[in-house]
Amino acid sequence: MRLVDDWRRVASRSLSFWLLVAGILAMVLPELWFGFTGRDYNPYVAWWGGMLLLLGALGGRLIPQNRPLWVEWLRIAAFLIVALALAMLLGTQVRAAPATEADTLDIAVPFIAKEEGERLVAYRDVVGVWTICFGSTKGVHRGMRMTHAQCLDLLRADIIEHRNGLHRYFTATTIDVRLPPTRDAAYTSTAFNCGVAAIGKSTATRRLNAGNIAGGCEALTWWKSAGGRVLRGLFERRKREQALCMQGLWPPTESRAGRDCR
């Protein structure tokens, strides 16, 4: 392979060359940052920034590049600034709005109802707690009975209570940019099963607040024990909650040692 005769001139002043370099870096560096630190970034800014720079490089091939060196670098700097500003603007516009209560309920109610199963007569769960309907325990006693409609109303109220309680442990940034309805439902489901305080103070929440979304979703799977032993049902449920939590991100990693649910 032989370089062009004027490669030094191209490398020093070519608008399209440096926009190509900047576009590649705009897409690669955020991925390296996430890989090394585990902290998230706005993927829309990285994508739009890289795309705009690459498009600018195509246009740059049509522009004469025989001006003084300082003029060429000024043009390159101007392209970079404009591309970054547009990428930040576009990234802000397409970012999903924070999950509303209704959005989360639309996902969480059927998800938790399926996971918990419905029992219209009070029963003791695996650790001896009186439970009814879709896993509700508050005020439940032996012989208690409810209808399906009552159970659905109770489930919605319980989910709202758990979600609101859990949100007190989330930072404002987490609620604004890291908690779409699917992830909100996943965390709420785990809190519904294991307790608000337990999940609110857990590694899963601390990681999410720190920007490590994948790590937070993975830490939800640690809560797979009850009564001091790992239960197959909890193990499978945590995997489904992790999958819900990870929607839009990379595949989940292997889960580690378990934590005890109530």
N, C-alpha and C positions, 0 to 999 in steps of 0.2 A: 504494500500500500504506500502511495506517495502523496504527500501533502501538496497543496497548491503552492505556487512559487511565492505568492504574497500572503502567506498564512499569518505572519506577524502583524501585517496591516489589518487583516480581517479580525484577528483576535483582539486588537487594540481599539478598533473603532467601528466594527460592524454592529449596527443596531439589531439586526435579526439574530446574530450569533449570541449576543448577550441576553436578549429576550428569551431565546430558547433555553439558555443556561438558567435564567431566573425562573422560567416556567417549570422546569424539571425540579429545581430546588423547592419551589413552592409546594409541590405535591409530595416530594420525598421527605423533606425535613420534618414536617408535622408527624409523619408516620414513625420516623426514627425517634422523635421526642416522646411519642406515646409508648413506643417499645421499650425505651430506656427508663422512663419515669413512671409509666402507668397512668399519667394524667391526661385528661381529655383535652380537646380543642374543638373549635367550631369547624366541622368538616366542610361546610358550605363555603367558608372564607378560603380555605386551602384549595378547594376544587375550582371555585370561580377565579381565584387569583392565578392559579396555574393555567387555566383555560384562556383567560384574557391575555396573559403574557404570551402564550403560544400563538394565539390569533394575531397578536401584535407582531410576532416574529414573521408570520406569513406576509403581513402587510409591509413589514420592513424590507422585504426582498424587492419590493417595487419602488423603494425610495432611493434616490441617488445618495451615495455615502462618500462623497469626495470633499466634504467641508473640513475646516480645521478640526483637530482632535478634540478641543474643548467643546466645540459645538456638538459633535457626535455624542460625547459623554453627557452633555446637558440634555439632549434628546432622549438618551437612554434613561437618565434619571427621571425625566418628566413622564415617560411611559410607565416606569415602575411605580411612581407616586399615583398616577391616574388608575393603574390597574389595581393597586392595593386599596385605594379609596372605593372603587367600584365593587371590588370583591367584598369589602366590609359592608357596604350598603346592601348588596344582593344577599349576603349571608344573613344579615339582620332581617331582611324581608321574608326569606323563605324559612327561617327558623320556626319550628312549631311553637304555638302558644302554650303556656303552662296548662297542665291538665285541670279541667274543671271537675267539680264533684260529679256532675252528670256524666261526663265522659268516662271517668273512672268507674262509676257504678255500672255503666253499660257493659264494661268488661269484667269487673270484679264480681258482680252478682251471679251471672251464670257460671263463672269459673269456680268461685268458692262453693256455690251450691253443688256443683258436680263433684268437687273434691271432698266435701264434707258428707254428702249424702243426707237425705231427709228422713227424720224419725219423728213421728207425730206424738209419740209417747216417751216420757222421760226415761233415760237409761244412764248407766254409769259407763264412762269411757274407759280407755285402757289403764288410766292411772286412778280411777275411782271417782272422778268428778261427775256429778249429775249434769246431764246434757240433754238438749231437746232440739228439734227442728234441724237446722243446718249447723250444728256445733255450738249453739248458744248455751251459755252456762250461768249467766246472771239470774239469780232468783229462781233457779230450777230446783224442783224437789220431787221426791218419789210420788208417782201417780199423776203427775202433771200431763195434760193433753192439750194439743193445739190443732187447728185446721191448717190446710196447705196455705190458704191466703194469709192467715196469721203468721205462719212461718216465714213467708216471703217478706211481709212487712217487718218482722223482727230481724230478718237477715239484712235488709237494707239499712235499718237503724243501727245494727251492730257494725256493719261495714263503715258507715259514716263516722261512728264513734271511734273505731279503730284508726281510720284514715286521719281524722282530725288530731287524734292523740299522737300518731306517728309523725305528722307534719311538724309538731313542735320540736322534734329532734333534727329536722332538716334545715339547712341554711337557706337563706333567700335565693342564693344563686342556684342551689340544687333544685328548688321548687320552680324557678323560672326557666332553667335551660337543661336540666338533667332528668326531669321527671315527666315524660310523656304519659298518657293514660295507661299504656301497657305496663310500664315500669312501676307506676304508682299502684296499679292493681296487684302486681307481683309482690311488692313490699307489704301492701296492706293484707294480702292473703297470708303471708308468713306471719305477720303480726297478729292476725285473727287467730291463727293456729297456735302461736307460741307466746303471745303477749306483747303489748305495745312497748312496755319498758324494756323488755328483753331485746327486742329488735331495734328499738330506738337507741339503746346504748351499745349495740353490737358492732362488730367489725364491719359488717355489711353497710351500716349507716355511716360509720366513720369514713369508710373508703369512698362511698358515694359523695359525701360532703367534700372530700378532698379532690374530687374529680376523677377518681379511678372507678369508672362505671362498671367495666367488665369485672374488676376485682370485687366490687360490691355485690354484683349479681352472683358471682361464684361463692361468696361468703354466705349467701342465703342457704346454700346447700348443706352447710355445716349443721343446720338445725334439723337433724334427722333422728334424734333420740327421744325417748319418753320413758320415764321410770328408770333411767340409767342404762338403757339398752337401745341399740339401733333397730328401728322398725322398718320393715320393707315398705309399708304404705307411706311412711313419712319420707323415706329415701326417694321413692318415685315421685311423690308430690313436690319435693324440693327441686327435683330435676325439671318438672313442668313449670314451676315458678321461675326457675332460672332461665328457661327457654323464653318465657314471656318477658322477663326482665331484659333479656339480651336482644330483643327484636331491634334490628337496625344496626347491631354491632357485630363483632367477630364471634365465632363459635365459642361456647363456654369451655372453660378448662376443667380439669379433674377436680372433684371436691375432696376436701380433707377431713380431718377428725370431726366428729359430730358434736353438736350442742344439744342440750336437753330442752324439749318443749314441755309446756305445762301438762 
